[in-house]
Every structure is written in C-alpha cells, then in structure tokens.
Amino acid sequence: MAQQGQWQVAGSAPEVYERELVPAVFGPWAPILIELAHPNPGDRVIDIACGTGIVARIAAALVGPGGTVAGVDLNPGMLSVARSLKTTDGSASVEWQEASADKLPFPAGSFDVAYCQLGLQFFADRSAALREMRRVLSPKGRLAVMVWCGIHESPGFEAFAEILERNVSPAAASIMRAPFGLSDASELSRLVAAAGFLDIAVQRTVGAVEFPSVERFVLSYVAGSPLASHVSQVGDVARENLTADTNLALEKYVGSRGLSFPIAAHLLTATA
C-alpha cells in the first residue's frame, strides 16, 4: 500500500495511516485479496508494498507457525508501524524488509504466494517489479494484485481531488489521483503477462470508503498521506475552504452512520 513516487509519507503520517486510513479504506479489502490466492498452512508468503502490514498479518494467521511471511516496503515509517503491531497467536512470524519492489532481497523461488495491494500503480518500473514477483515465486506460485479502477468510479475521491486542485495546488490534486493511475484492466493484464505469468484473471469488485464524517475524511486523508506537506503550506482560509467544499460535495453520501461512498477495484490473479 505504500511504496514509491508520490506516496512516500513521513513524520506521524504512518501512524495516522494505520489508525484512520486502513480501517476506512484498505482493511476491508485485505481478506478479499488474501482469499484470491488462498494461502495454505505452511505456505511461504510475500506482501509487496506492504505499508503497515494488514495483508501480511492476515496471511501470517492463515499459514500458521509452519509458514513464513515477508512484508516489503520502501518506506521506513510504514515498516516501523508494522513492526510495532502484534500478530495473532498461532501466526507465522513476519519478516519486515525495507526494499524496492524491483529489487526484492530474496532468492528465486522463495515464496508460494505473492500479494500486492494497491502498490503496483506507484512503482517507477512496474514491469521490473512484476518480473521480480515472478522470480521470487516457486513454480506454480500464486500472485494476487489489487489496483483501483478509475477515480470516476469513486466519487468521493474524484470530488476531493478537484477540491484540492482548487484550494491547495495541482500537485496536491495529483497526489490524490495517483492511486488510480493503473485503472485499465487490459493494461494491467498485459503487464502481468509480459512478466511471464500465466492463468491471468481480472475481476472488478465494488466496495465502500467509510468515515465517521466528512471532516474526519478530510483530516485523516491529509494527515495520513503526502498531502500533509502541501496542505500545510496554504493559509487558514484555503484549509477551511477545503473542508467546507468537501462537505458540500459529499453531503449526499452522508447518512446516519457517517460518510460512505463507493469505490471499485480490479483484483487480478495469476500463476508463475
């Protein structure tokens, strides 16, 4: 979930990311992604661009003490938070490694399952990263990848990007649009096939982004992402407008349980 390019975070952002963004945005998808490659007890699993480690920890519980799990990310702050969180009893231990996805520090054939949740779109060299995923997988090893569909299929984020552009900067808006940068299912399949994977299948699934309020959505996304440095550079009026405009744009998605708007993802499976 965190790797290269525009989604490097610093300071307290990794803690906010784990506390606020994982439950609201990423966490609900993790079991769905995990099940796509059905890890078995004793399997060896790698979670690439692991962020604070939600996928790795779930996998560790499934493979059990006879299995192994590695979580790899380029961001040391994310890994620091990952290391601080406990796995459940009976889980495999997780090895957390700071490394780039296109230079994985493992021998060929080290894993039975490779996961990449919302990281591939950020990699500077997606093709090289996918070749590395295939290299570290055993013969017939399973790959499961998740990327967002287009931002137009997530009206909350689409509106927020436009509001950031208007009130903060085009650079801030670009950060908000970057997670949706690999939204074409055909392009995704071609990239994976070119890396040598077989049995490629892609399915589109719709979920929801949920926060207690619009204000919490704005505050959490700013504080838990690279937006923080951009928003801190504008004045009080611009920051007030950021929240007020987002409230107005998203009010139709607010109900008795808070803010909830749809988001769609492509879920890809393949074998080495």
Rosetta blueprint (number, residue, H / E / L):
1 M L
2 A L
3 Q L
4 Q L
5 G H
6 Q H
7 W H
8 Q L
9 V L
10 A L
11 G L
12 S L
13 A H
14 P H
15 E H
16 V H
17 Y H
18 E H
19 R H
20 E H
21 L H
22 V H
23 P H
24 A H
25 V H
26 F H
27 G H
28 P H
29 W H
30 A H
31 P H
32 I H
33 L H
34 I H
35 E H
36 L H
37 A L
38 H L
39 P L
40 N L
41 P L
42 G L
43 D L
44 R E
45 V E
46 I E
47 D E
48 I E
49 A L
50 C L
51 G L
52 T L
53 G L
54 I H
55 V H
56 A H
57 R H
58 I H
59 A H
60 A H
61 A H
62 L H
63 V H
64 G L
65 P L
66 G L
67 G L
68 T E
69 V E
70 A E
71 G E
72 V E
73 D E
74 L L
75 N L
76 P H
77 G H
78 M H
79 L H
80 S H
81 V H
82 A H
83 R H
84 S H
85 L L
86 K L
87 T L
88 T L
89 D L
90 G L
91 S L
92 A L
93 S L
94 V E
95 E E
96 W E
97 Q E
98 E E
99 A L
100 S L
101 A L
102 D L
103 K L
104 L L
105 P L
106 F L
107 P L
108 A L
109 G L
110 S L
111 F E
112 D E
113 V E
114 A E
115 Y E
116 C E
117 Q E
118 L L
119 G L
120 L H
121 Q H
122 F H
123 F L
124 A L
125 D L
126 R H
127 S H
128 A H
129 A H
130 L H
131 R H
132 E H
133 M H
134 R H
135 R H
136 V H
137 L E
138 S E
139 P E
140 K E
141 G E
142 R E
143 L E
144 A E
145 V E
146 M E
147 V E
148 W E
149 C L
150 G L
151 I H
152 H H
153 E H
154 S L
155 P H
156 G H
157 F H
158 E H
159 A H
160 F H
161 A H
162 E H
163 I H
164 L H
165 E H
166 R H
167 N H
168 V L
169 S L
170 P H
171 A H
172 A H
173 A H
174 S H
175 I H
176 M H
177 R H
178 A H
179 P H
180 F H
181 G L
182 L L
183 S L
184 D L
185 A H
186 S H
187 E H
188 L H
189 S H
190 R H
191 L H
192 V H
193 A H
194 A H
195 A L
196 G L
197 F L
198 L E
199 D E
200 I E
201 A E
202 V E
203 Q E
204 R E
205 T E
206 V E
207 G E
208 A E
209 V E
210 E E
211 F E
212 P L
213 S L
214 V H
215 E H
216 R H
217 F H
218 V H
219 L H
220 S H
221 Y H
222 V H
223 A H
224 G L
225 S L
226 P L
227 L H
228 A H
229 S H
230 H H
231 V H
232 S L
233 Q L
234 V L
235 G L
236 D H
237 V H
238 A H
239 R H
240 E H
241 N H
242 L H
243 T H
244 A H
245 D H
246 T H
247 N H
248 L H
249 A H
250 L H
251 E H
252 K H
253 Y H
254 V E
255 G E
256 S L
257 R L
258 G E
259 L E
260 S E
261 F E
262 P E
263 I E
264 A E
265 A E
266 H E
267 L E
268 L E
269 T E
270 A E
271 T E
272 A L
